Structure formats: C-alpha cells, structure tokens
Amino acid sequence: MLVIGGAGLIGAHVAAEFASRALVTYHGAPVEGATQLDILDADRTRALIRRVAPGTVVLAAAEPWVERCEREPAATRRLNVEAARAVAEGASAARSLLVVFSSEYVFDGTKGRYVEDDPARPINEYGRQKAELEAIARTVPRHLVCRTSGVFGWEPERKNFVCRLLERLRAGREFVVPADQLITPTYAVDLARALATLVARGTTGTIHVVGPRIVRRTAFAATVCRVFGLPRELIVPRATDEMGLAAPRPRDTGLADDRLRGVLGASLADPASALADMRAREVAAPRG
Ligand SMILES: NC(=O)c1ccc[n+]([C@@H]2O[C@H](COP(=O)([O-])OP(=O)(O)OC[C@H]3O[C@@H](n4cnc5c(N)ncnc54)[C@H](OP(=O)(O)O)[C@@H]3O)[C@@H](O)[C@H]2O)c1
C-alpha cells in the first residue's frame, strides 16, 4: 500500500489505519517515517510507484479548497487533475488498485441524495476537477472512486469544519455557518476503516464512503455543540448567497450510502456517535 498525501486529514487517517503495511508520502509538513513527494513532479511520482510496486495506491493529496479552485483554476488543475494523471499512469503500469477521493460537488445539486450512477454535472471548478479526476481513475483497470462529504476528525492543521467550530466557540467567538447547505458528515476514522474493508474485499468502481445522514450544516453544527457542551447561540446561520463566495454551491446535495451499507453490512456511525468518539479521544489525549 502506498498512501500519497499522508499529512492531510484523510491521508493521515488512512495511513494510521494501514500502519506498518503502508509506505506513506508527505509534501510540505514532514510525517515521521514517511517519504517526501511532490506529485507535481510527474517523473518522480511514476518512478516511486514503479519502484514500490504497491498492491494499492491511495491518492489523498489534492487541493480540496473549493474557493481556491474557483479563483486559481490553472494552478489547482495542475495538482488535482494533471498530477493525478501521473499517479494513475504509475498505478496502471504497476497493476495497482488506484483509490481516489471525489466529492458530491460532481453533481449540480438539483436532485439530492445522489447515488453512484447519477450523472455528473458539476457547477463549479472544484466539481469539474473532481469529475475529471474520476474519469482519469476509471482509465486504471482496477480503481476505486470514493466520493465523500463533510469529513471531520482530529488533524494537526485543525482546518476541518468541526475543528474550526470548536476553536472559535471555545474562544467565545461566533462561528458563521451556511444555513442552506447540506452535507453528509463523515468521520475520518470511519472512512479509513471502511476503506480498509473495501480494499480487503476487492471492491472496485465508484462508491459513496459517507456517514448515514444527510443534514444541514447548521444542524450538524448544533450536534457538535451538544456533544462538546458548547453554546449553540454562537452559531450564526447565514445564507450562502450572502457569504460572498466565488464558487457557486450545489444546493440539494447529499450522498446516499446504500452501496456502502451493502458491502459493509452496516452504515458508518451516525454524526453524534462519531463526534462522541472524537471527544473521547481528546479527553484521552488532550490536544494542547
Ligand atoms: N475533507 C473533505 O470533506 C472532503 C470531501 C470530499 C472529498 N475530499 C477529497 O479527499 C481528498 C483529501 O482531502 P483532505 O480533506 O484530506 O485534504 P487535506 O487535508 O488538505 O490534505 C491534502 C494533502 O495533499 C497534500 N499535497 C498538496 N499538494 C501536494 C503536492 N504537490 N504533492 C504531494 N502532496 C500534496 C497536502 O500536503 P501539504 O499541505 O504539505 O502541501 C495535504 O497533506 C481530496 O482529494 C479532497 O478533494 C475531501
């Protein structure tokens, strides 16, 4: 197993799940025991995959910031699409399974509760890049396109929604949350565990690796407050249109987890249980 992008939210959890069975790469922030790799260097990327010849290549490196993709399409495309192409070529040549992470933003947000076979119709640059990433992954004979949404969990950079919310509210500050956006909250620990099972079972194709509930961001924020004992009053709901965002957001989104439940025999933990686990881990190992 080769995990590319092992310092990121998803990459770090996947690397932890596979532990000693994985060779891990990092880019900027060093990860102990890992190898430095800039996937913009296509030759080095292909050479590394050829040398390691892993059974599975997990591509968790990307620019996932939707606003940056909209504002800097050329630069982000080099990473999210062109660099991914080199990884896919390497995986094909090494006959590896290629795992990539995509998003509900490949959909236009007119239907809601999207299933794997719904047609992709992105309405922003991030979504277009993800749709192209999916197409590239599908050129690899053995591939797994994992679409996910609203991933949360502990991470060194603390940039995911839950970490940012906790930081603001614990400092007694307000936190603005889009009132009209749906997400399918997915706990990074569960996502990594589910991926390990999918890989072990030889699952291929496209699958939504998400938690069991599609919820409004504001409702999820309220659940975070309840589980972590924080004041809900500091959550400030705001219409997406009033937030001055560059990228249009699909409205009625959400990913159905039916295929995942079929393969795993159960759904991932619901948001409240997942957040309770996150809180328990913080109590067990306080994050100063
Ligand atoms: N988080 C979500 O809710 C979510 C939802 C749907 C899909 N996804 C997708 O899941 C994947 C992982 O997302 P994430 O949230 O884990 O992102 P993340 O935490 O930002 O991690 C991305 C990683 O990519 C690395 N990276 C950036 N440029 C690189 C380069 N040139 N060469 C090698 N590595 C590079 C970063 O390293 P440096 O910081 O050191 O540069 C970082 O560790 C992405 O494809 C994202 O679009 C995420």
The ligand as an SDF file (V2000), in Angstrom:
LIG
                    3D

 48 52  0  0  0  0  0  0  0  0999 V2000
  -12.2890   16.8010    3.5230 N   0  0  0  0  0  0  0  0  0  0  0  0
  -13.4690   16.6050    2.9160 C   0  0  0  0  0  0  0  0  0  0  0  0
  -14.5490   16.8920    3.4820 O   0  0  0  0  0  0  0  0  0  0  0  0
  -13.5090   16.0100    1.5330 C   0  0  0  0  0  0  0  0  0  0  0  0
  -14.7660   15.7800    0.9270 C   0  0  0  0  0  0  0  0  0  0  0  0
  -14.8020   15.2300   -0.3500 C   0  0  0  0  0  0  0  0  0  0  0  0
  -13.6280   14.9050   -0.9960 C   0  0  0  0  0  0  0  0  0  0  0  0
  -12.4300   15.1590   -0.4090 N   0  0  0  0  0  0  0  0  0  0  0  0
  -11.2180   14.8420   -1.1420 C   0  0  0  0  0  0  0  0  0  0  0  0
  -10.3990   13.9840   -0.3580 O   0  0  0  0  0  0  0  0  0  0  0  0
   -9.0180   14.2270   -0.6640 C   0  0  0  0  0  0  0  0  0  0  0  0
   -8.2570   14.5190    0.6190 C   0  0  0  0  0  0  0  0  0  0  0  0
   -8.8380   15.6540    1.2390 O   0  0  0  0  0  0  0  0  0  0  0  0
   -8.3670   16.1660    2.6690 P   0  0  0  0  0  0  0  0  0  0  0  0
   -9.5200   16.8590    3.2650 O   0  0  0  0  0  0  0  0  0  0  0  0
   -7.6940   15.0760    3.4230 O   0  0  0  0  0  0  0  0  0  0  0  0
   -7.2970   17.2750    2.2200 O   0  0  0  0  0  0  0  0  0  0  0  0
   -6.0760   17.9080    3.0310 P   0  0  0  0  0  0  0  0  0  0  0  0
   -6.2280   17.6490    4.4870 O   0  0  0  0  0  0  0  0  0  0  0  0
   -5.9310   19.2970    2.5770 O   0  0  0  0  0  0  0  0  0  0  0  0
   -4.8380   17.0550    2.5220 O   0  0  0  0  0  0  0  0  0  0  0  0
   -4.3560   17.2090    1.2280 C   0  0  0  0  0  0  0  0  0  0  0  0
   -2.9140   16.7970    1.2450 C   0  0  0  0  0  0  0  0  0  0  0  0
   -2.3840   16.9810   -0.0870 O   0  0  0  0  0  0  0  0  0  0  0  0
   -1.0280   17.3460    0.0570 C   0  0  0  0  0  0  0  0  0  0  0  0
   -0.4890   17.9940   -1.1300 N   0  0  0  0  0  0  0  0  0  0  0  0
   -0.7650   19.2280   -1.5940 C   0  0  0  0  0  0  0  0  0  0  0  0
   -0.0230   19.4870   -2.6730 N   0  0  0  0  0  0  0  0  0  0  0  0
    0.7690   18.4010   -2.8870 C   0  0  0  0  0  0  0  0  0  0  0  0
    1.7620   18.0700   -3.8340 C   0  0  0  0  0  0  0  0  0  0  0  0
    2.1140   18.9210   -4.8040 N   0  0  0  0  0  0  0  0  0  0  0  0
    2.3710   16.8720   -3.7600 N   0  0  0  0  0  0  0  0  0  0  0  0
    2.0010   15.9910   -2.7900 C   0  0  0  0  0  0  0  0  0  0  0  0
    1.0810   16.2460   -1.8490 N   0  0  0  0  0  0  0  0  0  0  0  0
    0.4600   17.4410   -1.9040 C   0  0  0  0  0  0  0  0  0  0  0  0
   -1.0430   18.3020    1.2360 C   0  0  0  0  0  0  0  0  0  0  0  0
    0.2580   18.4130    1.7610 O   0  0  0  0  0  0  0  0  0  0  0  0
    0.8700   19.8540    2.1280 P   0  0  0  0  0  0  0  0  0  0  0  0
   -0.1640   20.5310    2.9780 O   0  0  0  0  0  0  0  0  0  0  0  0
    2.1150   19.5260    2.8730 O   0  0  0  0  0  0  0  0  0  0  0  0
    1.1020   20.5630    0.8300 O   0  0  0  0  0  0  0  0  0  0  0  0
   -2.0320   17.6430    2.1780 C   0  0  0  0  0  0  0  0  0  0  0  0
   -1.3840   16.7960    3.1090 O   0  0  0  0  0  0  0  0  0  0  0  0
   -9.0180   15.3760   -1.6760 C   0  0  0  0  0  0  0  0  0  0  0  0
   -8.9830   14.8360   -2.9690 O   0  0  0  0  0  0  0  0  0  0  0  0
  -10.3460   16.0500   -1.4400 C   0  0  0  0  0  0  0  0  0  0  0  0
  -10.7930   16.7650   -2.5530 O   0  0  0  0  0  0  0  0  0  0  0  0
  -12.3460   15.6910    0.8510 C   0  0  0  0  0  0  0  0  0  0  0  0
  1  2  1  0
  2  3  2  0
  2  4  1  0
  4  5  1  0
  4 48  2  0
  5  6  2  0
  6  7  1  0
  7  8  2  0
  8  9  1  0
  8 48  1  0
  9 10  1  0
  9 46  1  0
 10 11  1  0
 11 12  1  0
 11 44  1  0
 12 13  1  0
 13 14  1  0
 14 15  2  0
 14 16  1  0
 14 17  1  0
 17 18  1  0
 18 19  2  0
 18 20  1  0
 18 21  1  0
 21 22  1  0
 22 23  1  0
 23 24  1  0
 23 42  1  0
 24 25  1  0
 25 26  1  0
 25 36  1  0
 26 27  1  0
 26 35  1  0
 27 28  2  0
 28 29  1  0
 29 30  1  0
 29 35  2  0
 30 31  1  0
 30 32  2  0
 32 33  1  0
 33 34  2  0
 34 35  1  0
 36 37  1  0
 36 42  1  0
 37 38  1  0
 38 39  2  0
 38 40  1  0
 38 41  1  0
 42 43  1  0
 44 45  1  0
 44 46  1  0
 46 47  1  0
M  CHG  2   8   1  16  -1
M  END
$$$$
